[in-house]
Amino acid sequence: MSEPSELIDLLGEWSSAEGPLYRRLTEAFVQAVRSGDLRTGDRLPSERRLADALSVSRATVVAVYDALRGSGLVETRRGSGTRVSEAAVVHRVPADGRVQGGQATAVIQRLVAQPPNLISLGQAAEAGGPDLAQALLHLVREDLPGLILDAGYHPAGLPALRAAIAAHHTAHGLPTTPDQVMVTTGATQAVTLSAQLYLGRGSTTIVESPGWPGCLDVLRAAGSRLVGVELDSDGIRIDRLAAALAEHRPALLYVMPTYHNPTGTLMSAGRRRRVAELAAEHGVTLLEDSAHAAALAPGQAPPPIAAHPAGGTVLTVGSLTKAVWGGLRIGWIRAPQDAVARLARLKALNDLGSPLLDQALATRLLPELPALAPERDRVRRERLATITRLLAEQLPHWRWQEPQGGSVLWIRLPPGTDARIYAQVALRHGAEVIPGATMDPTGAHDDYIRLPCSFAPDTSAELVSRLSTAWAALPRSSGCTGSKDSTLSPRSSSGM
């Protein structure tokens, strides 16, 4: 625990609380000890290192450590540093959902706590549109009488929705039958069930680097060790993937081929074919997370990886969260029929089946998505243009490449910037920033942040204002630079 990065997530929401900094931070330490997150004998970082990591003065940390020593929670001994005291009272608590070694703890905690007046960059979903309300009205009038006569238990999914998903994939170049589809409560559950089926403690999963920490932690929670492979402009690098498959003999390969999160990369058709071939050659189950693909019209992106018949097992995850509304928690897995049967048994153990009314609503909406795609794409482009203009005006030293699609920007901060430190400052100014290091299994990309571009214009203006204010407040001792003579320019980035 002597590494500040390990401690920051355990301290929770202290930055956005009220009162003097030292008092907020002291209370966060007390809570971490009392809950058992910090245990007897855990060594705390030095005062200077913690102050740098939290972007506070060393005097603040000195005051915190003094208060903790005064209460008997920690003790300092020459040569062994400051440690949690044996006298600290630790309440044993049951498992709370944290993933050992996980990187999404802070993101998930803020999603649960929902601090007031915080603009979160951890969420990239949009509000529901009038098409959602209209479909819901038709559902109540026309479908509800028949639905309430149904027992309501369909672990594999409502038959009408499974048929609609099969038709959707077929139209997008992946011939599918309803018995190859299982409905889930969102894409995250689809990834979770797949991990439960194919992974175990001590297994290895190859993932793209960077990736979304929430999904990476799902794989870790299944007991798997993650090996990251970098991307280029066409997707996951084939040379590095081939080497990793040969060296690590993984149980699973997890990729996001359509508008990768966070880089926005669209994997080319040729790259998808090679990924399928390599996975089959090495006998590795391939899990493709295509949560963004449902919003696209047929032909707007290459067919899923599963459309390339290389002989391996490919599971394709889809979702309506990005295409329709984050509150419509409907996702699915398209897989070989025998895999669907096993996944359905796992699904039944989890919740006996996703909510029937949500599935009926999804059945109505899914066939309409191609017609809605042009308007949604227009809105996305307008919002992207708005937020990139604001960033160029107020934070001209940040740089990025316009994403090929999706709803996030992958922004590189000026040389020498530690995005974790900036995230601490931004949180105190009302903006939740996701540092790049939390999105990389290796801890690299520590000078990147992920920024959704799906906000309405007024929210984008307020967000960029908060980010700019936080940037100006970032201590120069952190190694960050924001001077006007910086050679960095927006819209040009390497490392995608």
N, C-alpha and C positions, 0 to 999 in steps of 0.2 A: 504493500500500500504506500510505499515511499514515493511512487511516481505520482505527480500531481494529476495526470490525466486519468488515473484510476479513481482518484478521490472526487473529482469534480462532479461526476454523475451522481454519486452517493449523497452529495450535499443538497440536491434537489432545487427548490424554487427560492433559495435565499436571496438571489439577486433582485427578484421582482417583489419581495416583501417590503413592508414599511419599517421605518426607523433607521438609525445610524447603521452604517455598513458593518462595523465591528460587532454590533449587537445581533444583526441578522445572521452574520456568519457564525457567531458563537452558538446561536440557537440551532442552526443547521448541524453543527458538530454534535451538540447534545442529542438531537433527535437521531442522528446516525448511530451514536453509541447506544442509546436506549433501545433502539429497534433491533440492534444486533448487526447492522450493516458494517459498523466498525467494531472489532472484537478485541478483547484483552490481548495485549502484546502487539497489535498492529502499529507499525511505525508510520508516523506522519511526515510529510515532506518538510524540508527546512523552511524557515520563515521566508527567506528570499525566494526560493523556488516556488512556493505556494503563492506568494504575492505576485510574482511574474505571471503565473498561470491564470490567476483570477483577475489580473489587471487592477490590483488595489495596491495601496502603499504598504511598505514593509511594516510601518507603525501599526496599521490595521491588523495585520496578522499577529504581530507581537502582542497586541491587546487581547486578541482572541485566545492565543495560547496561554497568556497569563490568567485569563478568566477561567479557562478549562483546568489549569493547574490548581487554581484557587478552589474550584469545586470538587477536586479530587478525581476528575475524569481522565486526566493525562498526567504523566510524570516525565521529567527530563533528567537524563543522566549523562554525564560526560562520557563520550565515546559511543553511546548507543542512541543518541538523539531523543526525540519526543515520541512516546508511545502511549497507547491507551492503557490506563492503569488497571491493575488487578482488582482494585476496589470499585471499578465502574460496575454499575448494576445493569445487566443486560437482560432484557425480556426476550425469551425465546419466542419467536413468531413463526407461523407456518410459511410455506413457500409463497412468495408474493408476485411471481411472474417474471422476476429478473432472470436473465440468462447469464450463466457463468461465462465470463469473458465476452459478453455481448457488447454491442456498440450502440444500441438503440434505446438504452435505458432512459436517458433524458428526454428523448422525443416521445416515447410512450408515456412517461410520467406527466409531461405537460399536456398530452392529449387527454389523459385521465383527469388531471386537476383543472384544466382549462382556466388558467389565470386570467382575470379580467383585463381588458384593454391591451392584450398582447396580440400582435400580428404574427402569426406562426408561419414560418417558411417550411414547416414540416408537412404541410398539407397542400396538395395541388389539385384539389377538386373544386368544381364550380357548383353554383346553386342550380336547382332544378328549373326547367323552363316550362312554358305553357303547354308544350306537347305532353309533359308528364301529368299535369293537372287534367288535361282533356282525356288522356287514356284512363286515368283513375275514375273519372266520372262515368265513362263508358263501362268500366269494369263493374262499378256498383250497380248500374242499371241493368246490364246484360249478363254478366257472368256470376255475380254473387249468389243468386238463388240456387244455381247448380253447384257452386263450390261448397256451400255450407251443408250440402247433403253428402259430401265426401268425408271420409273418416279423417283425412288430413295428414296421414303418414305416408310419405314417399321418400325414403332415404336416398334413392338415386335421382329423384326429382320428379316434378309434375310431368306426366307423359307429353302433354301439349308443348311444354317448354323444351323438353329434350328434343322433340321433333323440330321446333323452331330453331334451336341451336344447331342441329344437324344441317338444316337447310341453309343457315347462315354460313357455316363452314364450307359447305358444298359450293355456294355462290362465290366464295373467296378462294376457290381453287383447291380445297381439301375435301374430297368426297367423304361424307360421313353419314352414318345411320344413327337413329336414336339410341340404340343399345351401346354405342360408343361414347355416350355422353353421360356425365353425372353432374348434377347441379350442386353448388356449394353456397355457403353464406359468405359471399365475397371471394376475391382472388386470394386473399391471405389464407383463408381456410383451405382453398385448393392446394396452395403450396404446403401448408401444414400437413394435410392428409397424405400428400405425395411423399413428404419427408418421413412421416411415420411408417409408410409402407416400404420405402426403399432404403432408408438409412438406419443406422444403429450406432451405439457407442463405439468409438474407435474407427468409424468409417471416414471416408474422405469425399468431399464434394468440390468439384472445380467450379468456380464462379468468375464472372467478369469483374475486373477491377478498374474503376470503382463500381459500386452497386448500391442498392437501397438497403440501409442498415436493418430496417424492420424485417425484410425477407431474409437477409443474411442471418439474423438472430433466430429466425424460425429453423433454419438448417442447423445452427449451433445447438439449439434446444433439443434437437433429435440426437445429439451426441456426436455430430460430424465435425471433422476438422476441415477448414476452408483453405483452398489454394486458389489464389487470385491469378488471373491471366488478363493482361492489358488489352485495350481495344485500339483500333485505328479507324479511319473514316468509313470502313465497310463493316465494322463490327469486331467481334473477338478475333484476335490475331491467330491465324491458322498455324504458323510455325511454332508459336509459343504454346498453343493448345495441344498440338501433336506431341511436343516434348513433355508437357505436363501429364497427358494421358499415359504416356509410356512410363514415366517415372513414378507416378503416384497410384496408378491402378485404382481410380476412384469408383465409388458406387453410383455416383450421380453427377451429371453435368447440368448446371443451371444457367440459362441465358435469357436475356430480354431482347429478342431480335427486332421488335417493332417499337421504335422511339424509346430507346434504352433510357432508363432512369439511373443517373442524372444527366447523361451527356446529350440525349436527344438523337443518338445515332440510329439510322435505319439500316439494318443489316441487308446487304445486297443479296440478290437471288443466288448468285454464284457462291457467295460465302455460306449461305444457308445450306446449299447442297454439300459443300465440303464439310461443314460441321456435322451434318447427318451421316456422311460417309465415315468420318473419323469415329464418331460415337459407336456406329455399328461395328467398325473394324476392331474396336477395343472392348466391345461388349458392355458398354456403359449406357444406362438408361438416361435419356435426355429429357429434361424438363424445360419447355419453352414458355416463358411468362409473357403472354401477349395481351396484357390488360388494356393497352392503348388501342389495340387493333379493332375492337368492336365499333369504334366511332368512325371507321373509314369505310368508304364506298368500295365495292369490288374493283380491283385493279389499281387502287391507290397505293398499295404496298405489295411486295412480292408475296406469294402464297406462304403459309406457315412452313416451318422446317419439316413438319410431319408429312407434308405433301411430297417430299422427296423419298421415294421408296428404297432406302439403302439397306433395309433388313433389320434395323435396330428398333428398340422400343422407345417411342416418343410420346410424351404427355404434353398436351397443349392447354394452357390455362387462359381463360377469357374472363371478362367482367363487364358489367354495365356501369361501374362506378365512374369511369372517365367519360363514357359515352352519354350517360343520362344524368346521374346524380349520385353523390357520395352516400346519401341516405338510403338508396336502393341497394341493399347488400346482397346482390345476386351475382354469383360467378359460376364457373363451371370448369370441368376437366374433360377434354376430348382425348380418349386413349383406346388401346385395344380392348375388346370386349371383356377378356378375362381380367384385365387390370381394373376395369370399371366395376366388375363384380366385387373384387377385393376392396376397392376404395369405398364402395357403398356400404360394406360391412363396417369399416372404420367410421364412416359418416354416421351410421346408425348408432354406434357407441357414443358419438359426440353429442348429437342433438336429435336423432330420429328423423331428421329431414329439415330443410329450410322452410321458412314461413310460406304457407300456401298462397296467401293473398299477394305477397311480393312476387312469387313465381308467376301468378296469373297476370299481374301487371307487366312483368318482363316479357311474357308471351305476346302481349299486345304491342309492346314497344320495339322489340327486336326487329321485326320485319320492316319497321318504319325508319330505321337508322340510316340506310343509304340515302333516302330522300332528305334527311336532316343534315347529312354530312357537309354539304356546301355552306350552309348558313353557320354551322358550328365552326367550320374552318375559317370563315370570314371573321367571326368574333375573336377567335384565337389569334389571328394575325393582327387584328387591331389592338388587342391587349398586349401582344408582344411588342408591337411598334411603340405603344405608349410607355411601357416600362423601360425599354431600351433607350428611348429618347430621354427619359428622366435620369436614368443612370449615366448616360453620356454627358448630360448637363451638370449633374451634381457630384458624380464620382468618376471623373474623366480618366483616372489612372487604373480603373478596373478594366479587364478585357475578357472577351468571350467570343465564341462563334455562334451565329444564329443556328438554333437547333433545326434538324431536318423535320421535326415534328414533336408531338408531345406538349407538355405544359411547363417545362422547367428550363432555366438557364444554368449552365455550368460555368461559373465565373472564377477566373484566376485573379487573385489579389496581387499587388505589387511585390517584387522580390523581397524576401526577408520577413514577410508577414506570417504570423502563426494564426491561422483561422480560428483555432480554439480560443486564443486570447481575445480576438475580436468578437467572437460569439458571446463571451462573458460581458464585454462592454455593451454590445448591442442589446443583450437581454435587459440590462439596466435602463435602456432607452426604449423598451417596449417592442422589441423585435426578436423573434426566435430564429437564430441563424443555425443552419446545419453545417458544421465544419466538414471539409472533405475527408479528413483523416478518419471520421467515424463511418465513412462510406467505402473504405478500402480495407480489406482483410489484413493488409500489411502495415496499415497506418500511414501510407504515403498519401499524396495529394493534400498535404497539410496546409497548402496555401490556396485551396479552393473552397468555395461555398456553393451550395445549391439554392437557387432562387426561383420559386414558381412565378410564372408569367400569366397566371389565370385570374388575377385579381381584377375587380372592376376598377375603372380609371381613378376614382376618388381614393380607393384603398391603396392603389399603386402609388399615388402621389404622397400619401401619408407614410407609407412604408419606406419609400426612397428617402424622404425627409428624415425619418428616424435613423435609417442606415447611415446617411450622410453625417448627421449629428454625432452618432456613435463613432464614426470614422475619425471625425475631428477630435473627439475626446480620447482616442486611443493613444496611450503613452508612447512617446518616441523610444523609450527604453525597451519596448517590446521588440524592437528590431523592425517595426513597420515604417513605411515611408509613404507620405501622401503629398510630397512637395510638388510645386508646379513644374519643376524641371524634369519630372519623371519622363522617361522615354516610352512608357507603356501607352497604348492607345486602345480604345474599345474596338470590338468587332474583329479583333485578330488574336487568336489564341493557339498555342500549341499544347499538346498533351491530351487531346480529346480521345 
